[in-house]
Amino acid sequence: MLPLGLLIGLSPLVYKAIKLNLVTAIIVSLIIALVVDIATRRDFKQCCKDSQAIFEGMGKVFTSTVSFIVCAEMLALGLNKIGGISTMIQAAASIQNAGLFIMLIVMLVIMIVAAIVTGSGNAAFFAFSPLLPEAASSVGIPTLALAVPVSSLPVLPVR
């Protein structure tokens, strides 16, 4: 909760003198937690050993998340190279008066399939979101019209 409190308390809406990003807020929070732990336990070695678990957990999550994103990127690159994505975008763009809905369905299906294959909705979104401007411009709609519905996909549980 401390990083969230720091981010909200030091946001430009509340306090403009200090600019704080997420990584800095997390590191500051870890240092504050370590100092409080040392002050209450009075055992520096044990506190450092316990705080090591935080970094090990972050490493495990980081490796799995990055591997999912790399797999989804490779899937997106492969589909792009064989022309599958551009063919689907052109087919959806050729349908008049239904372009937005067809394009939305096409992009959602692409992302859902990628999410199922990679096991991560976030990885699918990060891999295929660069295609959204091209898809939106092909049917003459703003990119946000596709990005907003498709961006809700990472919230859906895949596993």
trRosetta pair geometry for C-beta under 8 A, 3 or more apart (Angstrom, degrees):
i j d omega theta_ij theta_ji phi_ij phi_ji
1 4 5.6 -61 -158 43 45 114
1 5 6.0 47 148 -23 75 107
2 5 5.6 -54 -144 37 32 113
2 6 6.3 34 157 -19 66 104
2 29 4.1 145 101 -132 118 112
2 32 6.4 -154 -180 74 155 137
2 33 7.1 -165 22 -54 158 101
3 6 5.6 -54 -147 37 33 112
3 7 6.2 32 156 -19 67 106
3 22 7.3 53 176 -156 124 65
3 25 4.2 103 -150 136 84 106
3 26 5.1 10 -103 -83 141 57
3 28 7.8 131 -102 64 74 88
3 29 4.6 -76 -59 -26 79 152
4 7 5.8 -54 -145 37 30 110
4 8 6.3 21 159 -11 65 108
5 8 6.1 -59 -143 42 28 104
5 9 5.7 21 162 -14 66 117
6 9 5.9 -60 -134 45 24 106
6 10 5.7 -9 174 12 65 116
6 20 6.1 -109 149 144 100 159
6 25 4.4 170 90 -140 128 103
6 28 6.4 139 -127 83 167 130
6 29 6.6 -133 -5 -61 139 101
7 10 6.7 -69 -130 53 17 87
7 11 6.3 44 158 -61 58 95
7 20 6.4 -141 -106 102 54 115
7 22 6.8 14 -94 -98 131 63
7 25 5.1 -10 -58 -99 87 166
8 11 5.7 -31 -148 -11 29 119
8 14 6.8 70 153 -12 59 148
9 14 5.8 -108 -160 105 31 155
9 15 6.7 11 154 10 62 124
10 14 6.9 -79 -80 75 8 113
10 15 5.4 -55 -128 65 48 116
10 18 5.0 -53 -157 89 117 111
10 19 7.8 150 151 -129 106 12
10 20 4.4 53 104 10 136 132
10 25 7.9 -172 49 -93 127 109
11 14 5.2 75 58 17 80 98
11 15 7.3 96 55 39 40 69
11 20 7.9 -82 -74 52 44 99
12 15 7.9 -93 -117 74 22 37
12 16 5.3 48 -144 -106 68 77
12 19 7.6 11 -67 -106 92 80
15 18 6.2 9 121 36 112 91
20 24 5.4 -131 -157 87 75 123
20 25 5.5 86 159 -63 115 94
20 28 7.9 -50 -147 8 123 146
21 24 5.2 90 56 14 73 104
21 25 7.0 -136 99 -8 35 93
22 25 5.7 -59 -148 36 30 112
22 26 6.4 28 156 -19 66 105
23 26 5.9 -56 -152 35 30 110
23 27 6.4 25 154 -15 66 107
24 27 5.8 -56 -145 39 32 108
24 28 6.1 32 157 -18 67 108
25 28 5.9 -54 -142 39 28 110
25 29 6.2 30 156 -20 62 109
26 29 5.7 -57 -148 37 29 112
26 30 6.4 31 153 -21 64 104
27 30 5.7 -51 -148 34 33 112
27 31 6.5 31 154 -17 64 104
28 31 5.8 -55 -150 37 32 110
28 32 6.3 32 152 -19 66 106
29 32 5.7 -52 -145 37 32 111
29 33 6.2 32 155 -18 65 107
30 33 5.7 -55 -145 39 30 111
30 34 6.2 32 154 -21 64 106
30 51 7.0 106 -172 -158 99 118
30 54 6.6 169 -125 120 116 160
31 34 5.7 -53 -146 36 31 112
31 35 6.4 31 155 -18 64 105
32 35 5.8 -55 -148 36 30 110
32 36 6.4 27 155 -15 65 107
33 36 5.8 -56 -146 40 31 109
33 37 6.1 32 154 -21 65 109
33 51 7.6 145 104 -108 106 111
34 37 5.6 -55 -145 38 30 113
34 38 6.3 30 156 -19 65 106
34 47 6.2 113 -156 156 74 116
34 48 7.7 49 -148 -89 117 58
34 51 5.4 12 -98 -83 104 152
35 38 5.8 -53 -146 37 29 110
35 39 6.3 29 154 -19 63 108
36 39 5.7 -56 -146 38 30 112
36 40 6.3 19 159 -12 66 109
37 40 6.2 -61 -144 41 27 102
37 41 5.9 1 168 4 67 117
37 47 4.6 145 120 -136 114 115
37 50 7.1 -139 178 76 152 133
37 51 7.4 172 56 -58 158 107
38 41 6.5 -66 -129 51 23 93
38 42 7.3 77 174 -90 55 26
38 43 7.7 -138 -133 60 60 38
38 44 5.8 30 -131 -100 111 67
38 47 4.9 -100 -77 14 72 176
39 42 7.6 10 -172 -66 19 65
41 46 6.4 -116 149 82 146 120
41 47 5.8 167 57 -64 139 105
43 46 4.1 17 121 28 121 116
43 47 6.1 148 90 -21 69 88
44 47 5.8 -61 -148 37 29 111
44 48 6.3 25 158 -17 66 107
45 48 5.9 -57 -149 37 29 108
45 49 6.3 30 153 -20 64 108
46 49 5.5 -54 -145 37 33 114
46 50 6.2 32 155 -18 66 106
47 50 5.8 -54 -146 38 29 109
47 51 6.3 27 155 -18 64 108
48 51 5.7 -55 -144 38 31 109
48 52 6.7 47 150 -35 61 97
49 52 5.7 -43 -160 13 33 119
50 53 6.1 -38 -173 11 45 114
51 54 5.5 -33 -170 16 57 116
51 55 7.4 48 142 -10 71 98
52 55 5.8 -57 -158 39 45 108
52 56 6.2 45 147 -21 73 106
53 56 5.5 -53 -143 38 35 113
53 57 6.2 37 156 -20 66 105
54 57 5.9 -59 -153 37 27 110
54 58 6.4 27 151 -18 64 107
55 58 5.5 -49 -144 36 35 113
55 59 6.3 40 154 -23 64 104
56 59 5.6 -53 -151 33 31 114
56 60 6.6 32 152 -19 64 103
57 60 5.8 -52 -149 33 34 111
57 61 6.5 27 156 -12 66 106
58 61 6.0 -59 -148 41 31 107
58 62 6.0 35 154 -25 66 111
59 62 5.6 -54 -142 36 28 114
59 63 6.4 26 161 -19 64 104
60 63 6.2 -55 -148 33 27 106
60 64 6.7 16 159 -9 62 108
61 64 6.2 -62 -149 41 30 104
61 65 6.0 25 158 -16 68 113
62 65 6.0 -61 -143 41 26 107
62 66 6.0 21 163 -15 65 112
63 66 6.0 -56 -140 40 26 107
63 67 6.2 26 160 -19 63 109
64 67 5.9 -56 -146 37 29 110
64 68 6.5 31 155 -19 63 105
65 68 5.8 -55 -153 34 31 111
65 69 6.4 26 153 -15 65 107
65 120 7.3 138 -132 -135 61 160
65 122 7.3 -21 -150 90 99 136
65 123 7.5 -169 -166 -67 60 100
66 69 5.7 -56 -147 39 34 110
66 70 6.2 35 154 -20 67 106
67 70 5.7 -51 -144 37 32 112
67 71 6.4 35 155 -20 64 105
68 71 5.8 -55 -149 36 30 111
68 72 6.4 26 155 -15 65 107
68 118 5.0 103 -162 167 83 110
68 119 6.3 -105 -120 70 118 88
68 120 4.0 52 173 13 148 145
68 122 7.4 70 109 76 131 91
68 123 3.8 -120 138 -61 96 149
69 72 5.8 -55 -146 39 32 110
69 73 6.2 36 153 -22 65 106
69 120 7.5 -66 -58 91 60 144
69 122 7.3 -49 -79 118 95 90
69 123 4.5 -140 -83 -124 49 87
69 126 5.3 -18 -136 78 107 141
69 127 6.8 178 -160 -54 62 93
70 73 5.6 -52 -146 35 31 114
70 74 6.4 32 154 -19 64 104
71 74 5.8 -54 -150 35 31 110
71 75 6.5 33 151 -19 64 105
71 117 7.7 -153 142 125 115 95
71 118 4.9 155 96 -119 117 101
71 123 6.7 20 63 170 88 145
72 75 5.5 -51 -148 36 35 114
72 76 6.3 35 153 -18 66 104
72 114 5.4 77 -138 177 98 115
72 117 7.8 135 -98 85 72 103
72 118 4.6 -24 -65 -63 93 160
72 120 7.2 -98 -41 70 132 101
72 123 3.9 158 -12 149 141 95
72 124 5.2 -139 -136 -84 138 42
72 126 6.8 98 91 68 137 86
72 127 3.5 -142 134 -28 100 148
72 128 7.4 -88 168 -22 109 85
73 76 5.7 -54 -147 38 31 111
73 77 6.2 32 153 -19 65 107
73 126 7.5 -44 -65 112 92 94
73 127 4.7 -144 -75 -117 48 99
74 77 5.6 -52 -143 38 31 111
74 78 6.2 34 156 -20 64 106
75 78 5.8 -55 -147 37 28 111
75 79 6.3 25 157 -14 64 108
75 114 5.7 159 103 -124 145 97
75 117 6.3 120 -102 100 158 146
75 118 7.0 -120 -1 -54 145 109
75 127 6.6 43 62 161 94 156
76 79 5.9 -57 -146 40 29 108
76 80 6.2 30 154 -20 64 109
76 85 7.6 38 -159 -59 69 146
76 114 7.1 24 -62 -113 86 144
76 127 4.2 -179 -22 163 135 102
76 128 5.4 -163 -104 -78 126 69
76 130 8.0 99 162 47 148 105
76 131 7.4 -146 -158 -31 117 123
77 80 5.6 -57 -148 37 30 113
77 81 6.2 30 155 -22 66 107
78 81 5.7 -54 -144 34 30 110
78 82 6.5 14 163 -6 64 107
79 82 6.4 -62 -144 43 28 99
79 84 4.4 -78 -164 62 81 121
79 85 5.0 88 132 -37 104 98
79 110 7.8 144 148 -147 166 112
80 83 7.7 37 177 -73 31 24
80 84 7.5 -78 -64 48 21 79
80 85 5.2 -21 -90 25 62 130
80 86 7.3 77 -143 -24 63 94
80 131 7.9 -150 -86 -87 112 119
83 86 5.4 -63 -157 50 65 107
83 87 5.5 70 144 -31 86 105
84 87 5.8 -59 -147 35 26 112
84 88 6.5 22 158 -15 63 106
85 88 5.9 -58 -152 37 31 107
85 89 6.3 27 153 -17 66 109
85 110 7.1 66 -116 -126 90 148
85 131 6.0 -95 -179 -131 138 147
86 89 5.6 -53 -143 40 34 112
86 90 6.1 34 157 -18 67 107
87 90 5.9 -55 -143 39 28 108
87 91 6.2 29 156 -20 63 108
88 91 5.7 -54 -145 36 30 112
88 92 6.4 26 157 -15 64 107
88 106 5.1 161 160 -165 112 127
88 110 7.1 150 98 -64 162 121
89 92 6.0 -58 -148 39 29 107
89 93 6.1 27 154 -19 65 111
89 103 7.3 45 -136 -127 66 96
89 106 7.0 163 -86 124 49 150
89 131 7.6 -137 -69 176 136 110
89 134 6.6 -3 -159 124 163 99
89 135 5.0 -118 -125 -108 114 78
89 138 5.4 102 163 34 103 167
90 93 5.6 -56 -141 39 31 112
90 94 6.4 36 157 -29 64 104
90 138 7.0 -106 -90 -167 46 143
91 94 5.9 -52 -150 25 29 113
91 95 7.6 29 153 -21 58 99
91 106 7.9 152 76 -100 98 147
92 95 6.3 -53 -163 23 38 110
92 99 6.5 104 150 -147 79 64
92 102 4.3 -178 -147 123 92 107
92 103 4.5 131 143 -80 138 65
92 105 7.9 -179 -120 60 129 87
92 106 4.8 -95 -61 -16 147 150
92 135 7.6 15 74 -157 136 96
92 138 7.6 83 82 106 92 125
92 139 6.8 -53 124 -64 94 125
93 99 6.0 39 -128 -137 43 114
93 103 7.0 53 -69 -78 65 115
93 138 4.0 -82 -87 147 141 105
93 139 5.0 -137 -115 -71 76 74
95 98 5.0 -47 135 66 116 100
95 99 6.0 168 80 -78 79 61
95 102 5.2 69 60 0 141 164
96 99 6.9 -12 -127 -39 26 101
98 101 5.3 -60 -172 51 76 108
98 102 5.2 73 128 -24 93 109
99 102 6.0 -63 -138 43 24 105
99 103 5.7 21 165 -18 65 113
99 138 8.0 -153 -168 110 123 76
99 139 3.4 168 158 -149 125 120
99 140 7.2 53 100 37 156 87
99 141 7.3 178 110 -23 110 116
100 103 6.0 -59 -143 39 22 108
100 104 6.2 25 157 -21 62 109
100 139 6.0 169 -68 133 52 141
100 141 5.3 96 -99 -61 100 155
100 145 6.4 -60 -143 147 114 135
101 104 5.6 -52 -145 35 29 113
101 105 6.4 28 155 -17 63 105
102 105 5.7 -56 -150 38 31 110
102 106 6.2 33 152 -21 66 106
102 139 8.0 169 64 -100 94 148
103 106 5.5 -52 -144 36 32 113
103 107 6.2 27 158 -14 66 106
103 135 5.5 148 -168 167 115 103
103 136 7.3 134 146 -91 149 45
103 138 7.4 161 -108 76 136 103
103 139 5.0 -118 -34 -12 148 151
103 141 7.5 -179 62 30 149 133
103 146 6.5 -67 127 -96 111 123
104 107 6.1 -57 -145 40 27 105
104 108 6.2 27 156 -17 63 110
104 145 7.9 -88 -77 140 110 85
104 146 6.1 -154 -97 -118 73 77
104 149 6.0 23 -153 73 116 147
104 150 7.5 -147 -148 -53 72 95
105 108 5.7 -57 -144 40 29 111
105 109 6.2 30 157 -20 65 106
106 109 5.9 -56 -148 35 27 109
106 110 6.4 28 153 -19 63 106
106 135 7.5 -163 88 -149 118 132
107 110 5.6 -51 -147 35 33 113
107 111 6.3 26 156 -13 65 107
107 128 7.4 158 -159 146 83 126
107 131 7.4 -178 -122 100 102 112
107 132 6.8 67 -140 -103 147 78
107 135 5.8 113 -72 144 121 169
107 146 5.8 66 31 -167 167 116
107 150 5.4 -54 129 -91 120 137
108 111 5.9 -59 -146 42 30 106
108 112 6.0 30 156 -20 67 109
108 149 7.2 -50 -75 128 114 109
108 150 6.2 -139 -82 -104 69 83
108 153 7.1 177 -136 -75 75 127
109 112 5.7 -53 -140 37 29 110
109 113 6.2 30 159 -18 64 106
110 113 6.1 -58 -150 37 26 108
110 114 6.4 21 154 -14 63 110
110 128 5.8 162 125 -147 115 155
110 131 7.8 -57 114 77 158 152
111 114 5.6 -55 -144 41 33 111
111 115 6.1 37 154 -24 67 105
111 121 7.7 51 162 -150 102 73
111 124 4.8 114 -161 147 72 121
111 125 6.4 42 -146 -80 124 59
111 128 5.5 -145 -88 64 83 147
111 150 5.9 135 -12 -160 159 101
111 153 5.1 25 132 160 134 177
112 115 5.5 -51 -145 35 31 113
112 116 6.4 30 155 -18 64 103
112 124 7.7 100 -65 169 13 164
112 153 6.9 -125 -73 -141 68 127
113 116 5.8 -54 -150 36 31 109
113 117 6.3 28 153 -17 65 108
114 117 5.7 -55 -142 39 32 110
114 118 5.9 8 166 1 69 112
114 123 7.4 -140 147 106 102 86
114 124 3.7 138 103 -125 109 104
114 127 6.3 -147 180 70 149 132
114 128 6.1 173 13 -27 164 130
115 118 6.5 -63 -134 51 24 93
115 119 7.6 -156 173 23 53 1
115 120 6.6 -116 -143 87 69 29
115 121 4.6 18 -129 -95 127 59
115 123 7.5 143 -111 64 59 84
115 124 4.1 -69 -64 -13 72 152
115 153 6.5 -140 -54 164 148 115
115 156 7.5 49 164 79 161 111
115 158 5.1 -143 159 -101 100 134
116 119 7.6 24 -174 -72 23 41
116 158 6.5 -162 -92 -160 46 111
118 123 4.6 -119 133 92 150 137
118 124 6.0 180 39 -57 129 83
118 127 7.9 149 -34 -4 159 146
119 123 7.8 36 68 32 59 137
119 158 5.7 159 -164 109 41 132
119 159 6.1 37 -161 -71 93 97
120 123 3.8 72 86 7 117 109
120 124 6.7 175 95 -10 65 82
120 154 8.0 8 162 -134 71 86
120 158 6.4 -138 -84 29 17 149
121 124 5.7 -55 -150 37 35 112
121 125 6.3 35 153 -20 67 106
121 153 5.1 -162 -163 137 112 79
121 154 3.9 160 120 -121 105 44
121 155 7.0 -87 108 23 157 26
121 156 5.6 138 -83 59 153 79
121 157 7.9 -101 -15 -106 128 13
121 158 5.5 178 -39 -41 86 116
122 125 5.7 -56 -148 36 31 110
122 126 6.2 25 158 -14 67 107
122 154 4.5 69 -76 -138 60 124
123 126 6.0 -56 -144 40 29 106
123 127 6.1 25 158 -18 64 112
124 127 5.9 -61 -145 39 27 109
124 128 6.0 -11 171 11 66 115
124 153 6.8 -78 90 126 122 133
124 154 7.5 -176 58 -83 90 79
125 128 6.7 -76 -134 51 21 85
125 129 5.4 35 171 -44 65 113
125 150 7.2 149 -121 143 92 90
125 151 6.5 82 -145 -125 134 55
125 153 6.0 166 -71 75 107 109
125 154 4.9 -55 -11 -52 143 111
126 129 6.3 -35 -123 14 20 116
128 131 5.3 -41 -173 24 69 118
128 132 7.7 92 137 -41 73 84
129 132 5.5 -22 -164 -8 53 119
129 147 7.1 62 -148 -126 98 93
129 150 7.4 162 -103 116 79 126
129 151 7.7 53 -108 -89 121 84
130 133 7.5 -41 -176 19 46 99
131 134 5.7 -63 -164 45 56 111
131 135 5.7 53 143 -23 84 110
132 135 5.6 -59 -141 41 31 110
132 136 6.0 29 163 -19 68 109
132 143 5.6 90 132 -160 101 95
132 146 5.0 -178 -155 101 99 123
132 147 5.2 81 171 -77 157 84
132 150 6.7 -160 -99 55 124 152
133 136 5.8 -57 -142 39 28 109
133 137 6.1 23 162 -15 65 110
133 143 4.8 -21 -100 -103 67 130
134 137 6.1 -58 -143 40 26 105
134 138 6.4 32 156 -28 62 107
135 138 5.8 -54 -152 27 29 114
135 139 7.3 0 160 4 61 103
135 146 6.0 135 96 -134 115 174
136 139 6.7 -76 -159 47 31 90
136 141 5.1 -99 -163 78 83 82
136 142 6.4 -35 175 122 135 21
136 143 4.4 -179 42 -97 163 52
136 145 6.4 134 -132 55 116 96
136 146 4.8 -136 -75 5 104 128
136 147 7.9 -33 -53 -28 141 85
137 140 7.1 38 -165 -80 38 33
137 143 7.6 -9 -41 -69 80 86
141 145 4.6 -74 154 54 120 148
141 146 7.0 114 96 -30 122 95
142 145 5.0 110 67 -12 78 99
143 146 6.2 -65 -167 43 45 99
143 147 5.6 37 146 -23 79 118
144 147 5.2 -59 -126 44 37 110
144 148 5.7 40 175 -28 74 103
145 148 7.1 -39 -136 24 15 105
146 149 6.9 -71 -160 44 33 96
146 150 5.8 13 160 -6 71 124
147 150 6.0 -71 -140 49 26 104
147 151 5.6 31 164 -31 68 113
148 151 6.0 -52 -139 28 22 111
148 152 7.5 27 158 -25 54 98
149 152 6.2 -53 -166 19 37 111
150 153 5.8 -22 -177 -8 52 118
151 154 7.1 -31 -177 13 53 102
152 155 5.5 -42 -174 22 62 119
152 156 7.5 70 137 -28 74 94
153 156 5.8 -48 -162 17 47 114
